[in-house]
Amino acid sequence: MEVRPVQKVVDGAKKRQEEEVNFACVLFFVLAGAAVTDMTLALCVTGSVLSYHAFLMETVRSQKRLWSLSVFFFLGLGFLAKGPVTVVMFGIPVFLWTLIHRRWATLKDHSWWVGIPLFLVLTVPWFSLAEIRNPGFLKYFFYNENLLRFVTHEYGDLYGRGHTLPYGVAIPMLLISGFPWTLWCGVHIFTRQGWKRFTGSLRDERISLFTLSLMGITLFLCFARQLLLTYLLPVLPFLVIWGARFLKNSGVTRKAMIRVSVAAVIVYGLAYPLVLPQAETRSTKGLIRLARETKTRLSLDGGLIFVSGTPYSAYFYAHDFVLPFARKGAVINISKSLVSGKGHLYVIPRKIQDKIPSQIMDRLKPVGTLDDWILYQASPTS
């Protein structure tokens, strides 16, 4: 048996270490401490695709069956978190992979007779209870929040904060959310060697599923009518898997990656306060406490209305005390609620007070302030 000198082993280890590619998207670190269901969606979509990949590569029938059930398990959890979009994000790359490699026979190997009941057991009870507790929930969730949100600007928004953006904006969003690694991949892919690797990753059955997941899900989001940066989270794990393989032995060293990573963190740190206004990111816990105290002190019988759109944290801290209020048509909605006769409280940020007509503001009386928010009630003389 050949015995290699210790120094050669050490030198070889150092060389492999320099060739390694480490991925760390800043967006994941920023959102790791945020209560956003898109992180759960990313976990479930990634889990279902990885399970399907293991199902394809596995040769032992018993293990193959377990990986098949794992697909249905992750799809069920994702369906609970975000609805049918989980199945769509999983189905697009799987369909493309099957079509390109003509592996339709693999679909017959799935544990359909156990997997579908498992999916239903995970999803049906909760949605049934939610509809019983909140009549009309199923229609709003599946029709408004899933179908209409994707295809139209006016989708009957009650709780969301989606933004209408041009078609195709998901691509620059991916470049931003995956920075700096999208920069490395983007530059390298336009080289002769890089393009050869890219086309090769589409032909290789072992890794093409991840390439198609990256491309297919991004293309799907390019046609979304409402889009947020967090919607790209399910794409990032596939960018990491594909990118690590794509950049391997490409000449990009660990030292170069570390330098770019440090620079990216500094840029994100400086840009973060400018991109997200403080009023949007500050917790509403203190404001909800003030509103409850004010409601008790004034003996009001109404709810709390955020005139410029309800922050997510307000629903968490206030529960049924907060009333859904669309940001559009604020003047009309305020007028209707004033006519209703109920003693509502209104939260109006200082920055939009001047945008509300004086005839409306004259009917409101300030009863409390906290930071950039002002709390109003209907004036007794209105």
C-alpha positions as CSV (number, residue, x, y, z in Angstrom):
1,M,0.0,0.0,0.0
2,E,1.3,3.4,-1.0
3,V,2.0,5.7,2.0
4,R,2.0,9.4,1.1
5,P,4.2,11.8,3.0
6,V,2.4,13.9,5.7
7,Q,3.3,17.2,4.0
8,K,1.6,16.1,0.7
9,V,-1.6,15.2,2.6
10,V,-1.6,18.5,4.4
11,D,-0.9,20.4,1.1
12,G,-3.7,18.5,-0.6
13,A,-6.1,19.3,2.2
14,K,-5.3,23.0,1.9
15,K,-5.8,22.9,-1.8
16,R,-9.2,21.3,-1.4
17,Q,-10.1,23.8,1.3
18,E,-9.3,26.7,-1.1
19,E,-11.5,25.1,-3.8
20,E,-14.5,24.8,-1.5
21,V,-17.4,27.2,-2.0
22,N,-19.3,28.4,1.1
23,F,-22.7,30.0,0.6
24,A,-24.4,32.3,3.0
25,C,-27.2,34.6,1.7
26,V,-27.6,37.6,3.9
27,L,-31.4,37.5,3.4
28,F,-31.6,34.3,5.3
29,F,-29.8,35.7,8.3
30,V,-32.0,38.8,8.3
31,L,-35.2,36.8,8.2
32,A,-34.1,34.1,10.6
33,G,-35.5,36.0,13.5
34,A,-38.6,37.3,11.7
35,A,-42.1,35.7,11.9
36,V,-42.6,35.2,8.2
37,T,-44.3,32.1,6.7
38,D,-42.0,32.3,3.6
39,M,-39.2,30.8,5.7
40,T,-41.5,27.8,6.5
41,L,-42.4,27.6,2.8
42,A,-38.7,27.6,1.8
43,L,-38.1,24.7,4.2
44,C,-41.0,22.7,2.9
45,V,-40.3,23.3,-0.8
46,T,-36.6,22.4,-0.3
47,G,-37.5,19.4,1.7
48,S,-40.0,18.1,-0.9
49,V,-37.5,18.6,-3.8
50,L,-34.6,17.0,-1.9
51,S,-36.8,14.1,-0.9
52,Y,-37.8,13.6,-4.5
53,H,-34.2,13.7,-5.6
54,A,-33.4,11.0,-3.0
55,F,-36.4,9.1,-4.3
56,L,-35.0,9.2,-7.8
57,M,-31.5,8.2,-6.8
58,E,-32.4,5.5,-4.3
59,T,-32.3,1.9,-5.6
60,V,-33.5,0.1,-2.4
61,R,-37.3,-0.2,-2.8
62,S,-38.1,0.1,1.0
63,Q,-35.9,3.3,1.2
64,K,-37.5,4.6,-2.0
65,R,-40.9,4.3,-0.5
66,L,-39.9,6.3,2.6
67,W,-38.5,9.1,0.4
68,S,-41.7,9.1,-1.5
69,L,-43.7,9.6,1.7
70,S,-41.3,12.3,2.8
71,V,-42.3,14.2,-0.4
72,F,-46.0,14.1,0.6
73,F,-45.1,15.0,4.2
74,F,-43.3,18.2,3.3
75,L,-46.0,19.1,0.7
76,G,-48.6,18.8,3.5
77,L,-46.7,21.1,5.9
78,G,-46.1,23.6,3.1
79,F,-49.7,23.5,2.2
80,L,-50.6,24.4,5.8
81,A,-48.2,27.3,5.7
82,K,-48.8,28.9,2.4
83,G,-51.4,26.9,0.5
84,P,-51.2,25.5,-3.1
85,V,-48.1,27.5,-4.0
86,T,-46.1,24.8,-2.3
87,V,-47.4,22.1,-4.6
88,V,-46.8,24.4,-7.6
89,M,-43.2,25.2,-6.6
90,F,-42.5,21.5,-6.2
91,G,-44.4,20.5,-9.3
92,I,-42.8,22.8,-11.8
93,P,-39.2,21.5,-11.5
94,V,-40.4,17.9,-11.2
95,F,-42.5,18.1,-14.3
96,L,-39.6,19.8,-16.3
97,W,-37.1,17.1,-15.1
98,T,-39.5,14.3,-16.0
99,L,-40.2,15.9,-19.4
100,I,-36.5,16.6,-20.3
101,H,-35.2,13.2,-19.2
102,R,-38.4,11.3,-20.3
103,R,-38.6,9.5,-17.0
104,W,-42.4,9.2,-16.8
105,A,-42.2,5.7,-15.5
106,T,-40.7,7.0,-12.2
107,L,-44.1,8.6,-11.4
108,K,-45.6,5.1,-11.1
109,D,-43.1,4.2,-8.3
110,H,-44.6,6.8,-5.9
111,S,-46.5,5.6,-2.8
112,W,-49.6,7.3,-4.0
113,W,-52.0,5.2,-2.0
114,V,-50.3,6.1,1.3
115,G,-48.9,9.5,0.3
116,I,-52.2,11.2,-0.7
117,P,-54.0,10.1,2.6
118,L,-51.0,11.4,4.5
119,F,-51.2,14.7,2.8
120,L,-55.0,14.9,3.5
121,V,-54.5,14.0,7.1
122,L,-52.1,16.8,7.5
123,T,-54.1,19.5,5.8
124,V,-57.9,18.8,5.8
125,P,-58.5,18.9,9.6
126,W,-56.9,22.3,10.1
127,F,-58.6,23.9,7.1
128,S,-61.9,22.5,8.2
129,L,-61.6,23.9,11.7
130,A,-60.5,27.2,10.3
131,E,-63.6,27.4,8.1
132,I,-65.9,26.5,11.0
133,R,-64.3,29.1,13.2
134,N,-64.1,31.8,10.4
135,P,-66.8,31.2,7.8
136,G,-65.6,32.3,4.4
137,F,-62.0,31.6,5.2
138,L,-61.5,28.9,2.6
139,K,-62.8,31.2,-0.2
140,Y,-60.7,34.1,0.8
141,F,-57.5,31.9,1.3
142,F,-57.7,29.9,-1.8
143,Y,-59.4,32.2,-4.2
144,N,-58.3,35.7,-3.1
145,E,-54.9,35.1,-1.5
146,N,-53.6,32.4,-3.8
147,L,-55.3,32.7,-7.3
148,L,-56.3,36.4,-7.5
149,R,-53.1,37.6,-5.7
150,F,-51.1,36.0,-8.5
151,V,-53.0,37.2,-11.5
152,T,-54.5,40.6,-10.6
153,H,-53.7,43.8,-8.8
154,E,-57.1,44.1,-7.1
155,Y,-57.6,40.8,-5.3
156,G,-59.6,41.8,-2.2
157,D,-56.6,42.3,0.1
158,L,-57.5,42.1,3.8
159,Y,-54.2,41.3,5.5
160,G,-51.4,41.1,2.9
161,R,-48.7,43.6,1.9
162,G,-47.9,42.5,-1.7
163,H,-46.7,45.1,-4.1
164,T,-47.6,45.3,-7.8
165,L,-44.4,45.2,-9.7
166,P,-43.5,44.7,-13.4
167,Y,-43.4,41.2,-14.8
168,G,-40.0,39.6,-14.6
169,V,-38.8,41.6,-11.6
170,A,-38.3,38.3,-9.8
171,I,-35.0,37.9,-11.6
172,P,-33.4,41.1,-10.2
173,M,-34.9,40.3,-6.9
174,L,-33.1,36.9,-7.0
175,L,-29.9,38.7,-7.8
176,I,-30.3,40.9,-4.8
177,S,-31.5,38.2,-2.3
178,G,-28.7,35.8,-3.4
179,F,-25.9,38.4,-3.4
180,P,-22.9,38.0,-3.5
181,W,-23.1,34.5,-4.8
182,T,-25.4,35.5,-7.7
183,L,-22.6,37.9,-8.7
184,W,-20.0,35.1,-8.9
185,C,-22.3,32.8,-10.8
186,G,-23.5,35.5,-13.1
187,V,-20.0,36.5,-14.1
188,H,-18.8,32.9,-14.5
189,I,-21.7,31.7,-16.5
190,F,-20.8,33.9,-19.4
191,T,-17.4,32.4,-19.8
192,R,-16.9,29.5,-22.2
193,Q,-16.2,27.1,-19.4
194,G,-19.1,28.4,-17.3
195,W,-21.7,28.1,-20.1
196,K,-20.5,24.5,-20.8
197,R,-21.0,23.7,-17.1
198,F,-24.4,25.3,-17.1
199,T,-25.7,23.3,-20.1
200,G,-24.1,20.2,-18.6
201,S,-26.0,20.7,-15.4
202,L,-29.3,20.5,-17.4
203,R,-28.3,17.3,-19.0
204,D,-27.1,15.6,-15.9
205,E,-29.9,13.7,-14.2
206,R,-28.2,13.9,-10.8
207,I,-28.2,17.6,-10.5
208,S,-30.6,19.0,-13.2
209,L,-33.5,18.8,-10.7
210,F,-31.8,21.6,-8.7
211,T,-31.0,23.6,-11.8
212,L,-34.6,23.3,-13.0
213,S,-35.9,24.2,-9.5
214,L,-33.8,27.4,-9.5
215,M,-35.0,28.4,-13.0
216,G,-38.5,27.1,-12.9
217,I,-39.6,28.7,-9.6
218,T,-38.0,32.0,-10.5
219,L,-39.8,32.0,-13.9
220,F,-43.0,31.2,-12.1
221,L,-42.6,34.2,-9.8
222,C,-41.8,36.4,-12.8
223,F,-45.5,36.3,-13.7
224,A,-46.8,37.0,-10.2
225,R,-48.9,40.2,-10.1
226,Q,-48.0,40.8,-6.4
227,L,-44.5,40.2,-5.3
228,L,-42.2,40.7,-2.3
229,L,-38.6,40.0,-1.8
230,T,-39.4,37.2,0.7
231,Y,-41.2,35.3,-2.0
232,L,-37.7,34.4,-3.4
233,L,-36.7,32.6,-0.3
234,P,-37.7,29.1,-1.6
235,V,-35.4,29.7,-4.5
236,L,-32.3,30.4,-2.5
237,P,-31.5,26.8,-1.3
238,F,-31.5,25.7,-4.9
239,L,-29.2,28.6,-5.8
240,V,-26.9,27.4,-3.1
241,I,-26.9,23.7,-4.2
242,W,-26.6,24.6,-7.9
243,G,-24.1,27.4,-7.3
244,A,-21.8,25.3,-5.1
245,R,-21.6,22.7,-7.8
246,F,-21.4,25.3,-10.6
247,L,-18.5,27.2,-9.0
248,K,-16.5,24.2,-7.9
249,N,-13.0,24.3,-9.4
250,S,-13.9,27.5,-11.2
251,G,-10.9,29.4,-9.7
252,V,-13.0,31.2,-7.1
253,T,-11.1,30.7,-3.8
254,R,-12.3,30.8,-0.2
255,K,-10.3,33.9,0.5
256,A,-12.1,35.7,-2.4
257,M,-15.4,34.5,-1.1
258,I,-14.7,35.8,2.4
259,R,-13.7,39.2,1.1
260,V,-16.9,39.6,-0.9
261,S,-19.0,38.2,2.0
262,V,-17.6,40.8,4.4
263,A,-18.2,43.6,1.8
264,A,-21.7,42.4,1.3
265,V,-22.5,42.4,5.0
266,I,-21.2,45.9,5.3
267,V,-23.3,47.1,2.3
268,Y,-26.4,45.4,3.6
269,G,-25.8,46.8,7.1
270,L,-25.5,50.4,5.7
271,A,-28.5,50.0,3.3
272,Y,-30.9,48.3,5.7
273,P,-32.0,51.4,7.6
274,L,-32.5,53.2,4.3
275,V,-34.5,50.5,2.6
276,L,-37.0,49.7,5.4
277,P,-38.6,52.7,7.1
278,Q,-38.5,52.4,10.9
279,A,-42.3,52.8,11.2
280,E,-42.8,49.6,9.2
281,T,-40.3,47.5,11.2
282,R,-41.0,48.7,14.7
283,S,-43.1,46.4,16.9
284,T,-46.7,47.4,17.6
285,K,-46.7,45.8,21.1
286,G,-46.6,49.1,22.9
287,L,-49.2,50.7,20.7
288,I,-51.6,47.9,21.2
289,R,-51.2,48.2,24.9
290,L,-51.9,51.9,24.7
291,A,-55.0,51.4,22.5
292,R,-56.4,48.8,25.0
293,E,-55.9,51.1,27.9
294,T,-57.5,54.0,26.0
295,K,-60.5,51.9,25.0
296,T,-61.1,50.9,28.6
297,R,-60.6,54.5,29.8
298,L,-63.0,55.9,27.3
299,S,-65.5,53.0,27.5
300,L,-65.5,52.5,23.8
301,D,-67.2,49.5,22.1
302,G,-65.4,49.4,18.8
303,G,-62.1,48.0,17.4
304,L,-58.7,49.3,16.4
305,I,-58.2,50.4,12.8
306,F,-54.8,51.1,11.2
307,V,-55.7,53.6,8.5
308,S,-52.5,53.1,6.4
309,G,-52.5,49.3,6.5
310,T,-52.2,46.9,9.4
311,P,-48.7,45.7,10.4
312,Y,-48.4,42.0,10.8
313,S,-47.3,42.3,14.5
314,A,-50.6,44.1,15.3
315,Y,-52.6,41.0,14.4
316,F,-50.4,39.0,16.7
317,Y,-50.6,41.3,19.7
318,A,-54.2,42.5,19.3
319,H,-56.1,39.5,17.9
320,D,-59.7,40.4,17.3
321,F,-59.2,43.9,18.6
322,V,-57.7,44.9,15.2
323,L,-60.2,45.3,12.4
324,P,-59.0,44.6,8.8
325,F,-58.7,47.9,6.9
326,A,-57.7,48.3,3.2
327,R,-55.1,51.0,2.6
328,K,-56.9,52.0,-0.6
329,G,-59.9,54.2,-0.3
330,A,-58.9,55.2,3.3
331,V,-61.1,58.3,3.3
332,I,-64.2,56.3,2.2
333,N,-63.6,53.6,4.8
334,I,-63.1,56.2,7.6
335,S,-66.3,57.9,6.7
336,K,-68.2,54.6,6.7
337,S,-66.8,53.6,10.1
338,L,-67.7,57.0,11.6
339,V,-71.3,56.7,10.4
340,S,-71.6,53.2,11.9
341,G,-71.7,54.7,15.3
342,K,-69.3,52.3,16.9
343,G,-66.5,53.7,19.1
344,H,-63.5,52.8,17.0
345,L,-60.0,53.9,17.5
346,Y,-57.9,55.0,14.5
347,V,-54.1,54.7,14.2
348,I,-52.8,57.3,11.7
349,P,-49.0,57.7,11.1
350,R,-47.8,61.3,11.3
351,K,-46.5,61.1,7.7
352,I,-50.0,60.6,6.1
353,Q,-52.1,63.0,8.2
354,D,-51.7,65.8,5.6
355,K,-53.1,63.4,3.0
356,I,-56.4,63.0,4.8
357,P,-59.0,65.7,4.0
358,S,-59.6,68.2,6.8
359,Q,-63.4,67.4,6.8
360,I,-62.4,63.9,7.9
361,M,-59.7,65.0,10.4
362,D,-62.2,67.5,12.0
363,R,-64.3,64.5,13.0
364,L,-61.4,62.8,14.8
365,K,-60.0,63.6,18.2
366,P,-56.5,62.7,19.2
367,V,-56.4,60.6,22.4
368,G,-52.8,59.3,22.5
369,T,-49.5,59.2,20.7
370,L,-46.6,56.7,20.5
371,D,-43.5,57.3,18.4
372,D,-44.7,58.0,14.8
373,W,-48.3,56.9,15.5
374,I,-51.2,59.0,16.6
375,L,-54.3,57.4,18.2
376,Y,-57.7,59.0,17.3
377,Q,-61.3,58.4,18.3
378,A,-64.4,59.8,16.7
379,S,-65.1,63.3,18.0
380,P,-68.1,63.4,20.3
381,T,-69.4,66.3,18.2
382,S,-69.1,64.5,14.8
